[in-house]
Each structure stands twice: as C-alpha cells, then as structure tokens.
Amino acid sequence: MSEFPTCPICNSENTYFDGTLYICPDCGCEWNNDNSADNDQTPKDSNGAELADGDSVTVIKDLKVKGSSMVIKRGTKVKSIRLTDNPEEVDCKIDGSSIVLKTCFLKK
C-alpha cells in the first residue's frame, strides 16, 4: 500500500523518505534504496577508482599504526596491494611490516 520500501532490519512498513535516505522510525534504521550500490563489493580508493590486486597506491593522510610507534606519512607509495574479503580494506607491506589499510586513506 505504501510507495516506500519496507525496513531491511525490522520489515516495518512504517518508513519514509527524507530526501536522501529512507528512514524507519520504529528501529531507527537509515538506508539508501539504490540496489546497485548495496550489491557493489568492489574495493574503491578515496576518489572512487576501483582497486585490484597488485596495484600501487599512495597514502593521503598521516596514519598512526595501532600497537606501534610507527607512523605512515602522507605521500607514502605502497606497491603490490592485496585485496581482502572486506572491500574497505587492503593488505600490504610497508617497511617490511604487513599492514591492513582502509581504502578511504588511499588513492590510486
């Protein structure tokens, strides 16, 4: 009966569109109903370029490494990245240490 989709969390039909997202007031869930974006699991850098195994990327922000005093400086080139199961993370080696980096801090 409603033109809005049901909530993906609680399946409530009591949803509304606020201009950018669909909102469920029952459970507080907010989502975008763009199905192509939900199913797209390709890793992308901070500019939206697709990443692949073996790509070289550059770090766009100084990053502190947890559990270490090491800092990865902005502009550091990272060669031969490896994709992980999580599209928001890549595995790489920096200064001989194996590190997992978030793709939002990388550019191709």
N, C-alpha and C positions, 0 to 999 in steps of 0.2 A: 504494500500500500504506500509506503514511503519511497521517495525517489532516491533517498540516501542509502548507502550500503550498511549492512549490519556490522556491529563491532567485531573485529577479529579476535578479541580476547574473551569477552563475555557473551557474544552473539546477541546483544541487545539491539532492538530496532529503534531505540530512542537515541538517535545520533543526529548531528547537524554539521553543516559546513560553515567555517568561519572566514572563508575567503582564500585560505591557503591549505588548511588541513581539515580533515574530518575529525570530530570530537565526540566521544561517548561520555556524557555526564554521569553515568552510573558507575563506571570503573576508572574514569579519568584518562582513558587511552586516547592518544592522538596519532593519526596516521595519514599518509598520502595514498590515495587510491590509484596511483599510477602503477599498474601491474608490471610494466616493463622495467621500472626502476627496482621493484621489490625482487624480481627474479634475476636481476643482473648481478652476478657474483664475480665479475672480472675486476681484478685489482687496478686501481687508478691512483696516479700521483696527485699532488696538491692542485695541479692545473687541469686535471681530468684526462690526462693522457693514459692510455692503457699500458700496464706493465707486463713484462714477460720474463721468464727465466733467462738469466744471463745478461739482462740489461744493465747499463751503467746509469747511476742516478747521482744527484747532488743533494746534500742536506741543506735545508733552507733556514734552519734555526739552530742555535747552540742547544745541545741536548745533554743533560746530566745522565750518566748511566747509573741506574739503581744498584746499590750494593758495592759501589766502586767510587773512587775519587776521579775517575776518568770523565772527561767532557769531550763530546764530539762537536767540533767547531762548525759554524755555518760555512758552507762552501766546500766541505769535505766531499771528495769524489768517492763513491762506493761502486766497485766493479763486481760484476757477476752476482747479482742478487738472485735469491731462490724464493719462489712463491711458497706460501704456507697454505694450510686449509682455511685460514681466516683471510678474506680478501682485504682486510685493513692492515695486514702485517706482512713484512718480508723478512727473510733471514739473510744475513750477510756476514762478512768478516771485515773487521776494522782493526788495524794494528795487531793482527793475529788472534783477536778475540772474536768468537762467534756471538753475534748480537741480533736480536729481533727488533726491527724498527717499524714504527707506524708509517703508513703510506702518506698520511697527511703532512708529514715533515720532509717529504722527498719530492724532487722534480726531475723529470727525465732529461 
